[in-house]
Amino acid sequence: MERALVIDSGKCTGCEQCEVACSTVHEGVSNPAHSRIKVFNFHDEGRFVPYTCTQCDEAWCMQSCPVDAISLADGGAKVVSDSQCVGCKVCTIACPFGTIN
């Protein structure tokens, strides 16, 4: 079953509670650094835009990972294995959307 996350950026106030809730539900810790949702702050414009991985077909992050820590889960989602990841940030550099960190 494919799932999708629908984000209405017009309703975002920048409180970052979505990051806390996401990390708590999916990772078991209340730590926004572990969230699958990130809130980008456009300081000059005074607006916030929540974003998440676009699960793009090219998967530059997965292709660039030197230790193969990013794989395809059932259903096709790209998933990072924390136990394999060495924290080199090559995937972060490779992502054209800036959504993996």
Biopython code that builds the backbone (N, CA, C, O; Angstrom):
import numpy as np
from Bio.PDB.StructureBuilder import StructureBuilder

atoms = [
    (1, "MET", "N", (0.836, -1.179, 0.000)),
    (1, "MET", "CA", (0.000, 0.000, 0.000)),
    (1, "MET", "C", (0.881, 1.242, 0.000)),
    (1, "MET", "O", (1.742, 1.401, 0.866)),
    (2, "GLU", "N", (0.665, 2.110, -0.961)),
    (2, "GLU", "CA", (1.423, 3.355, -1.015)),
    (2, "GLU", "C", (0.790, 4.376, -0.087)),
    (2, "GLU", "O", (-0.433, 4.467, 0.021)),
    (3, "ARG", "N", (1.638, 5.139, 0.578)),
    (3, "ARG", "CA", (1.166, 6.187, 1.471)),
    (3, "ARG", "C", (1.758, 7.506, 1.019)),
    (3, "ARG", "O", (2.807, 7.545, 0.376)),
    (4, "ALA", "N", (1.077, 8.577, 1.360)),
    (4, "ALA", "CA", (1.565, 9.906, 0.997)),
    (4, "ALA", "C", (1.338, 10.863, 2.156)),
    (4, "ALA", "O", (0.389, 10.719, 2.926)),
    (5, "LEU", "N", (2.206, 11.819, 2.260)),
    (5, "LEU", "CA", (2.088, 12.856, 3.267)),
    (5, "LEU", "C", (1.682, 14.135, 2.559)),
    (5, "LEU", "O", (2.395, 14.613, 1.676)),
    (6, "VAL", "N", (0.549, 14.688, 2.939)),
    (6, "VAL", "CA", (0.062, 15.920, 2.326)),
    (6, "VAL", "C", (0.347, 17.067, 3.292)),
    (6, "VAL", "O", (-0.088, 17.047, 4.443)),
    (7, "ILE", "N", (1.078, 18.057, 2.812)),
    (7, "ILE", "CA", (1.459, 19.200, 3.641)),
    (7, "ILE", "C", (0.841, 20.462, 3.066)),
    (7, "ILE", "O", (1.025, 20.769, 1.888)),
    (8, "ASP", "N", (0.109, 21.190, 3.893)),
    (8, "ASP", "CA", (-0.463, 22.476, 3.491)),
    (8, "ASP", "C", (0.432, 23.565, 4.070)),
    (8, "ASP", "O", (0.252, 23.979, 5.215)),
    (9, "SER", "N", (1.396, 24.027, 3.276)),
    (9, "SER", "CA", (2.371, 24.998, 3.776)),
    (9, "SER", "C", (1.739, 26.333, 4.148)),
    (9, "SER", "O", (2.322, 27.103, 4.912)),
    (10, "GLY", "N", (0.557, 26.614, 3.619)),
    (10, "GLY", "CA", (-0.133, 27.852, 3.958)),
    (10, "GLY", "C", (-0.574, 27.916, 5.412)),
    (10, "GLY", "O", (-0.805, 28.999, 5.948)),
    (11, "LYS", "N", (-0.692, 26.761, 6.046)),
    (11, "LYS", "CA", (-1.110, 26.701, 7.449)),
    (11, "LYS", "C", (0.069, 26.655, 8.417)),
    (11, "LYS", "O", (-0.126, 26.704, 9.631)),
    (12, "CYS", "N", (1.278, 26.563, 7.896)),
    (12, "CYS", "CA", (2.455, 26.420, 8.749)),
    (12, "CYS", "C", (2.777, 27.734, 9.464)),
    (12, "CYS", "O", (2.870, 28.791, 8.839)),
    (13, "THR", "N", (2.945, 27.645, 10.791)),
    (13, "THR", "CA", (3.308, 28.811, 11.600)),
    (13, "THR", "C", (4.768, 28.771, 12.038)),
    (13, "THR", "O", (5.257, 29.698, 12.684)),
    (14, "GLY", "N", (5.460, 27.684, 11.679)),
    (14, "GLY", "CA", (6.863, 27.555, 12.058)),
    (14, "GLY", "C", (7.081, 27.032, 13.462)),
    (14, "GLY", "O", (8.187, 27.143, 13.990)),
    (15, "CYS", "N", (6.058, 26.467, 14.082)),
    (15, "CYS", "CA", (6.179, 25.980, 15.461)),
    (15, "CYS", "C", (7.027, 24.711, 15.566)),
    (15, "CYS", "O", (7.518, 24.380, 16.646)),
    (16, "GLU", "N", (7.197, 24.013, 14.465)),
    (16, "GLU", "CA", (8.010, 22.800, 14.366)),
    (16, "GLU", "C", (7.472, 21.630, 15.178)),
    (16, "GLU", "O", (8.194, 20.662, 15.419)),
    (17, "GLN", "N", (6.214, 21.706, 15.601)),
    (17, "GLN", "CA", (5.614, 20.586, 16.331)),
    (17, "GLN", "C", (5.454, 19.361, 15.444)),
    (17, "GLN", "O", (5.440, 18.236, 15.944)),
    (18, "CYS", "N", (5.331, 19.561, 14.135)),
    (18, "CYS", "CA", (5.256, 18.420, 13.213)),
    (18, "CYS", "C", (6.551, 17.624, 13.255)),
    (18, "CYS", "O", (6.526, 16.397, 13.155)),
    (19, "GLU", "N", (7.686, 18.308, 13.402)),
    (19, "GLU", "CA", (8.980, 17.632, 13.493)),
    (19, "GLU", "C", (9.058, 16.789, 14.761)),
    (19, "GLU", "O", (9.516, 15.647, 14.726)),
    (20, "VAL", "N", (8.612, 17.350, 15.874)),
    (20, "VAL", "CA", (8.638, 16.635, 17.154)),
    (20, "VAL", "C", (7.713, 15.424, 17.107)),
    (20, "VAL", "O", (8.095, 14.330, 17.524)),
    (21, "ALA", "N", (6.493, 15.620, 16.598)),
    (21, "ALA", "CA", (5.529, 14.517, 16.520)),
    (21, "ALA", "C", (6.039, 13.409, 15.609)),
    (21, "ALA", "O", (5.912, 12.229, 15.938)),
    (22, "CYS", "N", (6.607, 13.772, 14.481)),
    (22, "CYS", "CA", (7.119, 12.788, 13.526)),
    (22, "CYS", "C", (8.242, 11.957, 14.142)),
    (22, "CYS", "O", (8.242, 10.731, 14.032)),
    (23, "SER", "N", (9.187, 12.614, 14.780)),
    (23, "SER", "CA", (10.302, 11.878, 15.375)),
    (23, "SER", "C", (9.830, 10.987, 16.518)),
    (23, "SER", "O", (10.362, 9.894, 16.713)),
    (24, "THR", "N", (8.843, 11.442, 17.270)),
    (24, "THR", "CA", (8.313, 10.646, 18.375)),
    (24, "THR", "C", (7.610, 9.397, 17.864)),
    (24, "THR", "O", (7.842, 8.298, 18.368)),
    (25, "VAL", "N", (6.748, 9.566, 16.859)),
    (25, "VAL", "CA", (5.973, 8.443, 16.325)),
    (25, "VAL", "C", (6.859, 7.446, 15.579)),
    (25, "VAL", "O", (6.738, 6.237, 15.778)),
    (26, "HIS", "N", (7.743, 7.945, 14.729)),
    (26, "HIS", "CA", (8.514, 7.049, 13.864)),
    (26, "HIS", "C", (9.846, 6.585, 14.441)),
    (26, "HIS", "O", (10.331, 5.512, 14.083)),
    (27, "GLU", "N", (10.444, 7.373, 15.326)),
    (27, "GLU", "CA", (11.765, 7.022, 15.855)),
    (27, "GLU", "C", (11.766, 6.753, 17.353)),
    (27, "GLU", "O", (12.756, 6.262, 17.895)),
    (28, "GLY", "N", (10.662, 7.072, 18.025)),
    (28, "GLY", "CA", (10.570, 6.815, 19.456)),
    (28, "GLY", "C", (11.300, 7.821, 20.323)),
    (28, "GLY", "O", (11.456, 7.604, 21.525)),
    (29, "VAL", "N", (11.751, 8.925, 19.729)),
    (29, "VAL", "CA", (12.423, 9.980, 20.484)),
    (29, "VAL", "C", (11.844, 11.335, 20.091)),
    (29, "VAL", "O", (11.490, 11.557, 18.933)),
    (30, "SER", "N", (11.751, 12.219, 21.046)),
    (30, "SER", "CA", (11.240, 13.562, 20.772)),
    (30, "SER", "C", (12.421, 14.448, 20.387)),
    (30, "SER", "O", (12.903, 15.251, 21.187)),
    (31, "ASN", "N", (12.880, 14.285, 19.135)),
    (31, "ASN", "CA", (14.070, 14.990, 18.670)),
    (31, "ASN", "C", (13.879, 15.381, 17.210)),
    (31, "ASN", "O", (13.937, 14.517, 16.335)),
    (32, "PRO", "N", (13.655, 16.656, 16.926)),
    (32, "PRO", "CA", (13.425, 17.099, 15.550)),
    (32, "PRO", "C", (14.536, 16.713, 14.568)),
    (32, "PRO", "O", (14.285, 16.622, 13.366)),
    (33, "ALA", "N", (15.743, 16.488, 15.054)),
    (33, "ALA", "CA", (16.832, 16.075, 14.165)),
    (33, "ALA", "C", (16.560, 14.705, 13.548)),
    (33, "ALA", "O", (17.138, 14.361, 12.517)),
    (34, "HIS", "N", (15.685, 13.926, 14.174)),
    (34, "HIS", "CA", (15.337, 12.595, 13.672)),
    (34, "HIS", "C", (14.023, 12.592, 12.909)),
    (34, "HIS", "O", (13.530, 11.527, 12.537)),
    (35, "SER", "N", (13.455, 13.749, 12.673)),
    (35, "SER", "CA", (12.165, 13.854, 11.994)),
    (35, "SER", "C", (12.290, 13.646, 10.496)),
    (35, "SER", "O", (13.318, 13.962, 9.896)),
    (36, "ARG", "N", (11.242, 13.116, 9.902)),
    (36, "ARG", "CA", (11.182, 12.962, 8.448)),
    (36, "ARG", "C", (10.606, 14.219, 7.804)),
    (36, "ARG", "O", (10.579, 14.341, 6.579)),
    (37, "ILE", "N", (10.149, 15.144, 8.628)),
    (37, "ILE", "CA", (9.629, 16.433, 8.169)),
    (37, "ILE", "C", (10.586, 17.510, 8.672)),
    (37, "ILE", "O", (11.021, 17.469, 9.823)),
    (38, "LYS", "N", (10.906, 18.455, 7.826)),
    (38, "LYS", "CA", (11.738, 19.594, 8.221)),
    (38, "LYS", "C", (10.984, 20.874, 7.874)),
    (38, "LYS", "O", (10.269, 20.930, 6.874)),
    (39, "VAL", "N", (11.148, 21.889, 8.697)),
    (39, "VAL", "CA", (10.514, 23.183, 8.434)),
    (39, "VAL", "C", (11.606, 24.169, 8.043)),
    (39, "VAL", "O", (12.516, 24.452, 8.822)),
    (40, "PHE", "N", (11.501, 24.688, 6.823)),
    (40, "PHE", "CA", (12.464, 25.671, 6.332)),
    (40, "PHE", "C", (11.938, 27.059, 6.646)),
    (40, "PHE", "O", (10.774, 27.361, 6.385)),
    (41, "ASN", "N", (12.786, 27.898, 7.203)),
    (41, "ASN", "CA", (12.406, 29.247, 7.605)),
    (41, "ASN", "C", (12.959, 30.252, 6.595)),
    (41, "ASN", "O", (14.171, 30.429, 6.475)),
    (42, "PHE", "N", (12.051, 30.904, 5.876)),
    (42, "PHE", "CA", (12.443, 31.983, 4.969)),
    (42, "PHE", "C", (12.433, 33.272, 5.791)),
    (42, "PHE", "O", (11.432, 33.987, 5.831)),
    (43, "HIS", "N", (13.552, 33.556, 6.440)),
    (43, "HIS", "CA", (13.645, 34.683, 7.373)),
    (43, "HIS", "C", (13.230, 36.007, 6.737)),
    (43, "HIS", "O", (12.445, 36.759, 7.316)),
    (44, "ASP", "N", (13.752, 36.290, 5.556)),
    (44, "ASP", "CA", (13.495, 37.577, 4.912)),
    (44, "ASP", "C", (12.026, 37.776, 4.565)),
    (44, "ASP", "O", (11.523, 38.900, 4.586)),
    (45, "GLU", "N", (11.341, 36.685, 4.247)),
    (45, "GLU", "CA", (9.936, 36.777, 3.842)),
    (45, "GLU", "C", (8.976, 36.534, 4.996)),
    (45, "GLU", "O", (7.774, 36.759, 4.859)),
    (46, "GLY", "N", (9.494, 36.078, 6.130)),
    (46, "GLY", "CA", (8.650, 35.814, 7.283)),
    (46, "GLY", "C", (7.676, 34.666, 7.077)),
    (46, "GLY", "O", (6.551, 34.707, 7.575)),
    (47, "ARG", "N", (8.101, 33.638, 6.343)),
    (47, "ARG", "CA", (7.221, 32.486, 6.142)),
    (47, "ARG", "C", (8.000, 31.194, 6.336)),
    (47, "ARG", "O", (9.229, 31.171, 6.289)),
    (48, "PHE", "N", (7.254, 30.129, 6.552)),
    (48, "PHE", "CA", (7.828, 28.822, 6.824)),
    (48, "PHE", "C", (7.282, 27.820, 5.825)),
    (48, "PHE", "O", (6.120, 27.897, 5.423)),
    (49, "VAL", "N", (8.121, 26.883, 5.428)),
    (49, "VAL", "CA", (7.686, 25.855, 4.485)),
    (49, "VAL", "C", (8.140, 24.489, 4.997)),
    (49, "VAL", "O", (9.337, 24.201, 5.028)),
    (50, "PRO", "N", (7.185, 23.650, 5.397)),
    (50, "PRO", "CA", (7.558, 22.286, 5.780)),
    (50, "PRO", "C", (7.812, 21.449, 4.533)),
    (50, "PRO", "O", (7.128, 21.607, 3.522)),
    (51, "TYR", "N", (8.786, 20.567, 4.606)),
    (51, "TYR", "CA", (9.085, 19.713, 3.460)),
    (51, "TYR", "C", (9.547, 18.351, 3.947)),
    (51, "TYR", "O", (9.912, 18.178, 5.110)),
    (52, "THR", "N", (9.526, 17.401, 3.049)),
    (52, "THR", "CA", (9.976, 16.043, 3.336)),
    (52, "THR", "C", (10.574, 15.453, 2.066)),
    (52, "THR", "O", (10.493, 16.061, 0.998)),
    (53, "CYS", "N", (11.159, 14.300, 2.174)),
    (53, "CYS", "CA", (11.751, 13.639, 1.012)),
    (53, "CYS", "C", (10.693, 13.456, -0.068)),
    (53, "CYS", "O", (9.571, 13.040, 0.218)),
    (54, "THR", "N", (11.051, 13.766, -1.298)),
    (54, "THR", "CA", (10.102, 13.635, -2.410)),
    (54, "THR", "C", (10.055, 12.221, -2.973)),
    (54, "THR", "O", (9.260, 11.933, -3.867)),
    (55, "GLN", "N", (10.904, 11.341, -2.455)),
    (55, "GLN", "CA", (10.964, 9.950, -2.937)),
    (55, "GLN", "C", (11.119, 9.927, -4.460)),
    (55, "GLN", "O", (10.421, 9.184, -5.150)),
    (56, "CYS", "N", (12.027, 10.735, -4.968)),
    (56, "CYS", "CA", (12.224, 10.866, -6.413)),
    (56, "CYS", "C", (12.717, 9.563, -7.044)),
    (56, "CYS", "O", (13.344, 8.734, -6.385)),
    (57, "ASP", "N", (12.425, 9.407, -8.308)),
    (57, "ASP", "CA", (12.813, 8.196, -9.034)),
    (57, "ASP", "C", (14.332, 8.070, -9.183)),
    (57, "ASP", "O", (14.873, 6.965, -9.153)),
    (58, "GLU", "N", (15.013, 9.205, -9.343)),
    (58, "GLU", "CA", (16.455, 9.176, -9.573)),
    (58, "GLU", "C", (17.226, 8.709, -8.340)),
    (58, "GLU", "O", (18.241, 8.022, -8.458)),
    (59, "ALA", "N", (16.745, 9.081, -7.170)),
    (59, "ALA", "CA", (17.362, 8.702, -5.889)),
    (59, "ALA", "C", (18.874, 8.942, -5.878)),
    (59, "ALA", "O", (19.656, 8.023, -5.634)),
    (60, "TRP", "N", (19.270, 10.184, -6.144)),
    (60, "TRP", "CA", (20.691, 10.524, -6.147)),
    (60, "TRP", "C", (21.317, 10.241, -4.787)),
    (60, "TRP", "O", (22.490, 9.877, -4.705)),
    (61, "CYS", "N", (20.553, 10.402, -3.739)),
    (61, "CYS", "CA", (21.068, 10.122, -2.397)),
    (61, "CYS", "C", (21.479, 8.657, -2.284)),
    (61, "CYS", "O", (22.559, 8.345, -1.783)),
    (62, "MET", "N", (20.623, 7.772, -2.746)),
    (62, "MET", "CA", (20.883, 6.340, -2.669)),
    (62, "MET", "C", (22.060, 5.950, -3.562)),
    (62, "MET", "O", (22.902, 5.139, -3.178)),
    (63, "GLN", "N", (22.106, 6.535, -4.749)),
    (63, "GLN", "CA", (23.186, 6.215, -5.686)),
    (63, "GLN", "C", (24.548, 6.697, -5.191)),
    (63, "GLN", "O", (25.577, 6.094, -5.497)),
    (64, "SER", "N", (24.547, 7.784, -4.427)),
    (64, "SER", "CA", (25.812, 8.374, -3.992)),
    (64, "SER", "C", (26.350, 7.798, -2.687)),
    (64, "SER", "O", (27.523, 7.995, -2.368)),
    (65, "CYS", "N", (25.528, 7.101, -1.936)),
    (65, "CYS", "CA", (25.948, 6.607, -0.620)),
    (65, "CYS", "C", (27.093, 5.600, -0.755)),
    (65, "CYS", "O", (26.929, 4.559, -1.391)),
    (66, "PRO", "N", (28.249, 5.903, -0.160)),
    (66, "PRO", "CA", (29.410, 5.022, -0.310)),
    (66, "PRO", "C", (29.310, 3.711, 0.470)),
    (66, "PRO", "O", (30.072, 2.780, 0.211)),
    (67, "VAL", "N", (28.376, 3.628, 1.421)),
    (67, "VAL", "CA", (28.245, 2.408, 2.228)),
    (67, "VAL", "C", (26.896, 1.719, 2.031)),
    (67, "VAL", "O", (26.534, 0.824, 2.795)),
    (68, "ASP", "N", (26.157, 2.138, 1.006)),
    (68, "ASP", "CA", (24.840, 1.549, 0.695)),
    (68, "ASP", "C", (23.887, 1.553, 1.892)),
    (68, "ASP", "O", (23.186, 0.573, 2.144)),
    (69, "ALA", "N", (23.872, 2.664, 2.621)),
    (69, "ALA", "CA", (23.004, 2.775, 3.794)),
    (69, "ALA", "C", (21.574, 3.153, 3.429)),
    (69, "ALA", "O", (20.693, 3.123, 4.288)),
    (70, "ILE", "N", (21.330, 3.507, 2.175)),
    (70, "ILE", "CA", (19.983, 3.863, 1.723)),
    (70, "ILE", "C", (19.501, 2.766, 0.791)),
    (70, "ILE", "O", (20.167, 2.415, -0.183)),
    (71, "SER", "N", (18.334, 2.234, 1.108)),
    (71, "SER", "CA", (17.797, 1.130, 0.312)),
    (71, "SER", "C", (16.318, 1.354, 0.039)),
    (71, "SER", "O", (15.706, 2.281, 0.569)),
    (72, "LEU", "N", (15.760, 0.491, -0.791)),
    (72, "LEU", "CA", (14.332, 0.548, -1.102)),
    (72, "LEU", "C", (13.570, -0.382, -0.171)),
    (72, "LEU", "O", (13.901, -1.562, -0.055)),
    (73, "ALA", "N", (12.558, 0.147, 0.485)),
    (73, "ALA", "CA", (11.693, -0.659, 1.343)),
    (73, "ALA", "C", (10.571, -1.244, 0.496)),
    (73, "ALA", "O", (10.413, -0.887, -0.671)),
    (74, "ASP", "N", (9.805, -2.133, 1.082)),
    (74, "ASP", "CA", (8.618, -2.636, 0.395)),
    (74, "ASP", "C", (7.738, -1.449, 0.052)),
    (74, "ASP", "O", (7.467, -0.617, 0.918)),
    (75, "GLY", "N", (7.296, -1.354, -1.164)),
    (75, "GLY", "CA", (6.500, -0.223, -1.603)),
    (75, "GLY", "C", (7.321, 0.834, -2.314)),
    (75, "GLY", "O", (6.762, 1.764, -2.894)),
    (76, "GLY", "N", (8.657, 0.705, -2.278)),
    (76, "GLY", "CA", (9.507, 1.605, -3.037)),
    (76, "GLY", "C", (10.058, 2.807, -2.309)),
    (76, "GLY", "O", (10.779, 3.598, -2.918)),
    (77, "ALA", "N", (9.753, 2.988, -1.032)),
    (77, "ALA", "CA", (10.267, 4.137, -0.288)),
    (77, "ALA", "C", (11.759, 3.983, -0.032)),
    (77, "ALA", "O", (12.245, 2.882, 0.227)),
    (78, "LYS", "N", (12.479, 5.096, -0.108)),
    (78, "LYS", "CA", (13.904, 5.088, 0.206)),
    (78, "LYS", "C", (14.054, 5.203, 1.719)),
    (78, "LYS", "O", (13.463, 6.085, 2.343)),
    (79, "VAL", "N", (14.845, 4.309, 2.304)),
    (79, "VAL", "CA", (14.992, 4.245, 3.754)),
    (79, "VAL", "C", (16.474, 4.243, 4.110)),
    (79, "VAL", "O", (17.273, 3.546, 3.484)),
    (80, "VAL", "N", (16.832, 5.035, 5.130)),
    (80, "VAL", "CA", (18.214, 5.100, 5.596)),
    (80, "VAL", "C", (18.386, 4.137, 6.770)),
    (80, "VAL", "O", (17.608, 4.161, 7.723)),
    (81, "SER", "N", (19.399, 3.301, 6.691)),
    (81, "SER", "CA", (19.738, 2.394, 7.786)),
    (81, "SER", "C", (20.709, 3.114, 8.713)),
    (81, "SER", "O", (21.868, 3.333, 8.360)),
    (82, "ASP", "N", (20.235, 3.478, 9.895)),
    (82, "ASP", "CA", (21.084, 4.195, 10.844)),
    (82, "ASP", "C", (22.313, 3.380, 11.237)),
    (82, "ASP", "O", (23.374, 3.944, 11.503)),
    (83, "SER", "N", (22.174, 2.070, 11.274)),
    (83, "SER", "CA", (23.306, 1.229, 11.676)),
    (83, "SER", "C", (24.393, 1.167, 10.602)),
    (83, "SER", "O", (25.554, 0.909, 10.918)),
    (84, "GLN", "N", (24.035, 1.397, 9.347)),
    (84, "GLN", "CA", (25.017, 1.385, 8.259)),
    (84, "GLN", "C", (25.575, 2.772, 7.951)),
    (84, "GLN", "O", (26.709, 2.896, 7.490)),
    (85, "CYS", "N", (24.788, 3.807, 8.203)),
    (85, "CYS", "CA", (25.186, 5.174, 7.869)),
    (85, "CYS", "C", (26.417, 5.591, 8.678)),
    (85, "CYS", "O", (26.478, 5.389, 9.891)),
    (86, "VAL", "N", (27.396, 6.176, 7.983)),
    (86, "VAL", "CA", (28.619, 6.641, 8.642)),
    (86, "VAL", "C", (28.626, 8.158, 8.843)),
    (86, "VAL", "O", (29.595, 8.711, 9.365)),
    (87, "GLY", "N", (27.547, 8.833, 8.430)),
    (87, "GLY", "CA", (27.432, 10.272, 8.646)),
    (87, "GLY", "C", (28.288, 11.136, 7.748)),
    (87, "GLY", "O", (28.622, 12.262, 8.116)),
    (88, "CYS", "N", (28.651, 10.640, 6.582)),
    (88, "CYS", "CA", (29.545, 11.390, 5.687)),
    (88, "CYS", "C", (28.858, 12.558, 4.971)),
    (88, "CYS", "O", (29.535, 13.458, 4.474)),
    (89, "LYS", "N", (27.540, 12.553, 4.912)),
    (89, "LYS", "CA", (26.731, 13.620, 4.299)),
    (89, "LYS", "C", (26.825, 13.681, 2.773)),
    (89, "LYS", "O", (26.403, 14.673, 2.179)),
    (90, "VAL", "N", (27.364, 12.655, 2.129)),
    (90, "VAL", "CA", (27.410, 12.631, 0.668)),
    (90, "VAL", "C", (25.985, 12.642, 0.116)),
    (90, "VAL", "O", (25.722, 13.288, -0.898)),
    (91, "CYS", "N", (25.071, 11.938, 0.768)),
    (91, "CYS", "CA", (23.672, 11.916, 0.322)),
    (91, "CYS", "C", (23.049, 13.306, 0.400)),
    (91, "CYS", "O", (22.264, 13.688, -0.468)),
    (92, "THR", "N", (23.398, 14.057, 1.435)),
    (92, "THR", "CA", (22.884, 15.415, 1.601)),
    (92, "THR", "C", (23.342, 16.304, 0.448)),
    (92, "THR", "O", (22.566, 17.103, -0.075)),
    (93, "ILE", "N", (24.585, 16.161, 0.063)),
    (93, "ILE", "CA", (25.136, 16.935, -1.049)),
    (93, "ILE", "C", (24.498, 16.517, -2.368)),
    (93, "ILE", "O", (24.247, 17.355, -3.234)),
    (94, "ALA", "N", (24.236, 15.220, -2.519)),
    (94, "ALA", "CA", (23.698, 14.692, -3.778)),
    (94, "ALA", "C", (22.226, 15.014, -3.995)),
    (94, "ALA", "O", (21.777, 15.074, -5.139)),
    (95, "CYS", "N", (21.470, 15.223, -2.932)),
    (95, "CYS", "CA", (20.028, 15.462, -3.063)),
    (95, "CYS", "C", (19.765, 16.840, -3.672)),
    (95, "CYS", "O", (20.123, 17.856, -3.076)),
    (96, "PRO", "N", (19.142, 16.884, -4.855)),
    (96, "PRO", "CA", (18.890, 18.177, -5.498)),
    (96, "PRO", "C", (17.802, 18.994, -4.807)),
    (96, "PRO", "O", (17.644, 20.181, -5.092)),
    (97, "PHE", "N", (17.057, 18.370, -3.906)),
    (97, "PHE", "CA", (15.967, 19.061, -3.217)),
    (97, "PHE", "C", (16.349, 19.494, -1.808)),
    (97, "PHE", "O", (15.607, 20.243, -1.172)),
    (98, "GLY", "N", (17.486, 19.038, -1.313)),
    (98, "GLY", "CA", (17.949, 19.405, 0.021)),
    (98, "GLY", "C", (17.103, 18.836, 1.136)),
    (98, "GLY", "O", (16.994, 19.439, 2.204)),
    (99, "THR", "N", (16.499, 17.675, 0.902)),
    (99, "THR", "CA", (15.578, 17.147, 1.906)),
    (99, "THR", "C", (16.143, 16.044, 2.777)),
    (99, "THR", "O", (15.493, 15.647, 3.745)),
    (100, "ILE", "N", (17.318, 15.534, 2.477)),
    (100, "ILE", "CA", (17.904, 14.496, 3.323)),
    (100, "ILE", "C", (19.021, 15.122, 4.137)),
    (100, "ILE", "O", (19.801, 15.930, 3.632)),
    (101, "ASN", "N", (19.086, 14.735, 5.408)),
    (101, "ASN", "CA", (20.163, 15.287, 6.246)),
    (101, "ASN", "C", (20.689, 14.254, 7.212)),
    (101, "ASN", "O", (21.596, 14.543, 7.992)),
]
sb = StructureBuilder()
sb.init_structure("model")
sb.init_model(0)
sb.init_chain("A")
sb.init_seg("    ")
for serial, (resi, resn, name, xyz) in enumerate(atoms, 1):
    if name == "N":
        sb.init_residue(resn, " ", resi, " ")
    sb.init_atom(name, np.array(xyz, "f"), 0.0, 1.0, " ", f" {name:<3s}", serial, name[0])
structure = sb.get_structure()
